[in-house]
Amino acid sequence: MHIPALHTLIEQSIRGLQTNDYTPAQIASALGNALGLDTQLVADQTYFIAEPADQPGALAGCGGWSFRKTLFGSDHGPGRTGEIVDPTSDAAKIRAIFIHPDFARRGLGTLILSHCEVAATHAGFRRFEMGSTLTGIPLYRRRGYRDVDLVDIPLPNGEVLPILHMEKFSTGAE
Ligand SMILES: CC(C)(COP(=O)(O)OP(=O)(O)OC[C@H]1O[C@@H](n2cnc3c(N)ncnc32)[C@H](O)[C@@H]1OP(=O)(O)O)[C@@H](O)C(=O)NCCC(=O)NCCS
């Protein structure tokens, strides 16, 4: 039911907060492809929204986690698969955290990330990973994630979108 509003929020977040990290051409081509909403997470009930207490119905941010293999991307992203991973040997994926520019740097990204780590831990996972945008790196490093490798994601316009594969082992205190 929140799907159109989520698409709007995600586009506002990308256009408002990623301009220091990616070019307008990269952003235009990545939107709805490498970057965007994966409705599988909504269907799996592992995607969350943050609403401002004083503005019921407005969206301040969103983000989720997944027990599926897909590391990043929208419904139309590259390498999407519905395959379910084994929590005893594989990592939960932290997915698509997007904060509205009006609510950036207020701890909301941290709050949603922590919420996802707790939920994934309750589902049995002991390791978390993500394909982070360049914009997300400072937040994730601060939350204990380490760099795995930088990956250039091919975009429909022929350019690439660099994202950083990052991971973290659960401390059990999420
Ligand atoms: C990345 C993002 C989710 C961070 O959300 P946020 O709510 O602003 O993050 P927080 O307020 O929880 O930040 C926690 C800490 O992370 C670091 N951090 C977050 N954003 C930062 C930035 N733009 N530059 C430098 N450090 C940053 C800081 O250490 C910050 O603490 P501080 O504000 O006390 O200095 C947000 O910028 C965003 O939505 N970006 C666009 C979409 C995107 O790229 N999402 C990541 C997908 S993997």
The ligand as a Gaussian input file, in Angstrom:
#p B3LYP/6-31G(d) Opt

LIG

0 1
 C       23.454000       6.959000       3.792000
 C       22.179000       7.421000       4.545000
 C       21.211000       6.247000       4.624000
 C       22.574000       7.867000       5.959000
 O       21.377000       8.156000       6.678000
 P       21.344000       9.197000       7.893000
 O       20.044000       9.045000       8.588000
 O       21.680000      10.561000       7.405000
 O       22.548000       8.652000       8.795000
 P       22.753000       8.885000      10.373000
 O       22.180000      10.199000      10.777000
 O       22.302000       7.678000      11.106000
 O       24.363000       8.975000      10.393000
 C       25.139000       8.282000      11.356000
 C       26.594000       8.608000      11.110000
 O       27.003000       8.103000       9.834000
 C       27.952000       9.022000       9.253000
 N       27.355000       9.678000       8.090000
 C       26.087000       9.584000       7.642000
 N       25.936000      10.321000       6.521000
 C       27.124000      10.885000       6.266000
 C       27.597000      11.759000       5.252000
 N       26.806000      12.199000       4.251000
 N       28.882000      12.165000       5.280000
 C       29.699000      11.746000       6.265000
 N       29.309000      10.923000       7.282000
 C       28.042000      10.499000       7.258000
 C       28.247000      10.049000      10.331000
 O       29.283000       9.530000      11.144000
 C       26.924000      10.075000      11.075000
 O       27.046000      10.582000      12.395000
 P       26.989000      12.186000      12.644000
 O       25.800000      12.717000      11.908000
 O       26.854000      12.274000      14.141000
 O       28.296000      12.729000      12.132000
 C       21.543000       8.628000       3.803000
 O       22.569000       9.587000       3.525000
 C       20.868000       8.298000       2.504000
 O       19.706000       7.912000       2.485000
 N       21.578000       8.470000       1.355000
 C       21.016000       8.312000       0.028000
 C       20.633000       6.870000      -0.259000
 C       21.786000       5.923000      -0.066000
 O       22.838000       6.036000      -0.718000
 N       21.581000       4.963000       0.836000
 C       22.538000       3.929000       1.122000
 C       22.129000       2.716000       0.374000
 S       23.307000       1.387000       0.616000

